[in-house]
Amino acid sequence: MKEIISNILNKYVDVFGFVSVKRYLENRLLHDKKDSFSRIPDFEEYQTIIVLGLSYPSKEVENKGIGYGILSRYAYGMDYHLVFNNIFKAIEKELEQLKIKSHFSVDVSDILEKQAASLAGLGYIGKNQLLINKKYGTYLNLATILVDIEIDSNIIDSSTCLDCTLCIEACPSNALDNGFNRSLCISDISQEKNSLSNLEIGYFKKMIYGCDICQIVCPKNIGIDYHLHKENEPSGIENVDLIELLNMTNKEFEKVYKNNASSWTGALVLKRNAVCLLGNQKIKESTKDIKKSIEKYKDVLWYNETASKVLKMLESE
């Protein structure tokens, strides 16, 4: 059965692996004894986790410079959640013909995808806290499928980062010092609905969403740039016009970014990030647009606090 399922998966994804639910749970509970799995329906009905991986290119678009912000590389093109959803529908049909029950998830379940992927032999979790695959490096989007049959687990990748600390040294916020501090991660900061400190505002110099620094400096990514899926190619929105975004209505934002991975945060998070970029790029003529946005979103405290700090910065220069 493993060979049959492998033949199915080979048609749709770049890499995949298997790990038993029991083994995954045992490994996870070693790290957090208070863990719960409330978002996975009837978890006990499934025996195996199939981890799926889709590669995306590493090559970045050219930055248009002042007045623009760049999306993280994984957010070029179509939202990978939508890509995986379409793939799963095709896989599910074939699994149903084999009388196999399945449950798909990408990002929104209690399965820690990187941990499951490492246990399924897809790679190891590096010091940059990303899964590192021998062929695709860190440039993989992950998803999982639970199935109600037992499939032998893959051999774990025993590779390590050894004494390399390039990602730790390159991280501007020191998020990788002594392990991983998620609250300091610039990528996470760019996606949370929070008021930003002056220090956090200062991180937004080039990128408006996400952060690729720890991928770019990783030696395991040298020479890796696979273009296997048209959905992951640049679509033209990777360079974000900051003033244009700031003045967009929700309807206009939905039309442009609906199928992009950055859209899940909502327009206002990206607008807050755009304001930070405008401040760090010292675009003084943007003050009128920032003031307009502060008035428009006067009831959103986290937005107003951040935008007001940037406005004060621009007006004091």
ABEGO torsion letter per residue (X at the ends): XAAAAAAAAAAABABBBBBBAAAAAAAAAAABAABBAAABBGAAABABBBBBBBBBBABBBBBAEBGBBBBBAAABEBBAAAAAAAAAAAAAAAAAAAGBBBBBBBGABABBAAAAAAAAGAEBBBAAGBBBBAAAEABBBBBBBBBABBBBBBBBBABBAEABAAAAAABAAGAABGEBBAAABAAAAAABBBBBBAAAAAABAABABEBAAAAAABAAABGBBBBABAAABBAGAABBBAAAAAABBAAAAAAAAAABAAAAAEAAAAAAAAAAAAAAAGBAAAAAAAAAAAAAAAABAAAAAAAAAAAAAAAAX
